[in-house]
Amino acid sequence: MSEFIDVFSTLDMQDGSLRKTEIGGREILLAKAGDRYFAADNRCPHMGGDLSQGTLEGTIVTCPSHHSQFDLSDGRVLRWTDWSGIKLSAAKLLKAPRPLTTYEVKTEGERILVRFSE
């Protein structure tokens, strides 16, 4: 079953901000880019970095650990790591790139709601 869950106030989110919250025992990343809000798993699918500690440029979140990048609008991988050459090839063999899980977001008044299913 999936439902929208009230997670945050829009007043607590500035443009370009990243916040971490918990829904159903999972860490969820909230981001604000312009006048849009995004939600995704907070842990980077590369090596589990805390994305709420990363950076946000537009809809692109960069992991603080290995600088993996994901587009929060659809979760697609833009960069798996900032490594290059043989190190990058080995990293992709050991752990193939996979997208970030994203969640539908809507606002109601000053509240941010995330569609979450367990």
C-alpha positions in Angstrom: 0.0 0.0 0.0 1.3 3.5 -0.8 0.2 6.7 0.8 1.3 10.3 1.1 3.0 11.0 4.4 3.4 14.5 5.8 7.2 14.9 6.4 8.2 18.5 6.6 7.2 22.2 6.4 7.9 24.1 3.3 9.1 26.9 5.6 12.0 24.7 6.8 13.4 24.2 3.2 15.4 26.8 1.4 16.3 26.6 -2.3 19.2 24.2 -2.7 18.7 22.6 0.7 19.0 18.9 1.6 17.3 17.4 4.6 17.1 13.9 6.0 14.0 12.4 7.6 12.8 8.9 8.4 9.7 7.2 7.0 8.9 3.6 7.8 12.3 3.0 9.2 14.1 4.2 6.1 16.2 7.3 5.7 14.7 9.7 3.1 16.4 12.6 1.5 14.3 15.8 0.9 15.6 18.4 -1.5 14.3 21.8 -2.7 15.4 23.0 -6.2 13.8 26.2 -7.2 10.1 25.9 -6.4 10.1 22.1 -6.6 10.6 19.5 -3.9 12.1 16.0 -4.4 12.4 12.9 -2.3 14.8 9.9 -2.6 16.5 7.3 -0.6 19.1 9.1 1.5 21.8 6.5 1.2 23.9 6.5 -2.0 23.5 3.3 -4.0 27.2 3.3 -4.7 28.7 2.9 -1.2 26.0 4.1 1.2 27.1 7.7 1.7 24.7 10.1 3.4 23.3 12.2 0.6 21.9 14.8 3.0 25.5 15.7 3.6 26.2 16.1 -0.1 25.6 19.1 -2.4 22.7 20.0 -4.6 23.0 21.9 -7.9 19.6 22.2 -9.6 18.2 18.7 -9.4 21.6 17.0 -9.2 22.7 15.6 -5.9 26.4 14.8 -5.3 27.3 12.2 -2.7 30.0 13.4 -0.2 31.8 10.1 -0.2 32.9 9.3 -3.8 31.1 12.1 -5.6 28.5 9.9 -7.3 25.8 12.1 -8.9 22.1 11.4 -9.4 19.3 13.4 -10.9 16.6 13.7 -8.3 13.9 14.2 -10.9 14.1 10.5 -12.0 17.0 8.9 -10.0 19.2 8.3 -13.0 23.0 7.9 -12.5 25.0 10.8 -13.9 28.3 9.8 -12.5 29.0 6.6 -10.5 32.2 8.0 -8.9 34.8 10.7 -9.6 37.4 8.0 -10.1 38.9 7.5 -13.5 40.8 4.9 -15.5 41.3 1.4 -14.1 39.9 2.4 -10.7 36.6 3.4 -12.2 36.4 0.2 -14.3 37.1 -1.9 -11.2 34.4 0.0 -9.2 31.8 -0.6 -11.9 32.7 -4.3 -12.0 32.5 -4.7 -8.3 29.3 -2.7 -7.9 27.4 -1.9 -11.1 25.8 1.6 -11.3 22.2 1.7 -10.3 19.7 4.5 -10.0 18.7 6.3 -6.9 15.2 5.3 -5.7 12.9 8.4 -5.8 9.5 9.1 -4.4 6.6 11.2 -5.6 6.2 14.5 -3.7 3.4 17.0 -3.4 2.7 20.1 -1.3 -0.5 20.9 0.5 -0.4 24.4 1.9 2.9 24.7 3.8 3.4 20.9 4.1 5.6 18.6 2.1 4.1 15.1 1.5 5.9 12.1 0.2 4.3 9.0 -1.4 5.8 6.1 0.4 5.1 2.4 0.2 6.6 -0.2 2.6 
